[in-house]
């Protein structure tokens, strides 16, 4: 992330032990010789980084390399394949010097031209919904010599190093990844900690140590098998039967609660809890008559009980959020709580009456049925209950699968709808700038010149991200005043592992991407 020592605790992971009598994560007696088997419900949609702006990043982090990255505990992008820095004071020229002797897993040299090729092809191919959207500030890439590459930006952008640290910017071999189209042979060539030996889509990925790897990862195992599950239930069953050693992503709230409770079936398991950076929020389409009036939106903000929402829909596996910038990110505030306080029907009624609104306001809330897990339907049922019980609103719920839901919100068809956000990088900018402007990630114009024309440009000129906290705070004050977005909750991440697996508490980077090299098999007691 960035310069914020006081918030490094956000990168630390709180752990819950279900095992008595032994140190949970000590790996001083690690054998590291056997393969680790990890289960997940999050499978890649592609093996080509130029097409991936999704959970494919989780595999990419382990088999590809980026110029800079986020080792566990880091607060700013750190060297991976290169040592990088801005060479000007305006944050417009970013220079990277590659490590000496870098090679791809096929033996070919990873040089500055390969870096230029890797990033330029993202822009040239420009996959619909792909990562080219992250490169808006990039103007030109120059391979100065074999080991030096310079990125020239079209505007000051201190977040550019964070973009380069995303797995979307993975480095690829120009001989195997075409400049103008995606690789289509179903294979993968990288320079990361592991080599992908075998891959069966939707089933397994076999990873072994890359013998030519040079980078920050200290690999504590010889290889990893990833098993992809369509549902979490068989994944948890496989963990309990010791068919897999760990789970990553996909645990339901009910399964987390079950794993937290000691039982015979759980006695050989450990559960690691990490603060997540993913958030959920409501979007108000101000062009729709039902929520065009600000007092209507403010009254909803005054009524929503986040504590009850989290308890009923997610059984405590998430936490209330009162800012679009979540805990653990510089710039986080509790602005919505500071402004509205505890949920209050009388205060909400006064807001509406002062605006001349005396009858219950009919509203339609939309949500997707299959994007964010089974808790979404419970979440919206609870929101409906809270608003209906106030007597001030009459809420109708509507839902669609994601493939049908997404085109609807992009066309501005929904008056109120729920969205989730998984950040591209851990910076407050990534929780504010995507949602404002005439064209934004939500499909509903949110024009705020103070944010888009002054605050964002100013913060992007400052490479010391801790120095612009007041600017991000001001942006959030404006967002609370407008109530175009209503943050609801912030997620937590859980990794369940067998008792003989160490390193789980270090296995999530600040982007909450799994670093498989941290897992190790401890010596038996």
Protein Blocks (a to p, Z undefined) as FASTA:
>chain_A
ZZcfklmmmmpccdddfbehiafklcklcnklaccddddfbdcfbfbfklgccfklmmmm
mmmccfbdcdehiabdcdfkbccddfbfnopaccddddehiacfkopacdfklmmmmmmm
mmmnopghiaklmmmmpmbdcdfblmbccdddfbdcfklmmmmmpmklpccdfklmcfkb
ccfehpacdfbfbdcfbacehiaccddddfkbccfbdcfbfbdcddddfbfklmmmmmmn
opafbdeehiafklmmmmmpgcfklmmpccdddddfbdcdddddfkbmklmpmklmmmmm
mmpcfklmmmmmnnopaccdfbfbdghiahiacklmmmnopadfklmmmmmmmnopabdc
dddddddfklnojklmmmmmmmmmmmmmnopaccddddddfklmmmmmmnopafbdcddd
ddfbdcfklmmmmmgcjbdckopacddfklmmmmmmmmmmpmblmlmmmmmmmmmmmmmm
nomaccfbdcdddddddfkbghklmmpcfkopacfklpccdddZZ
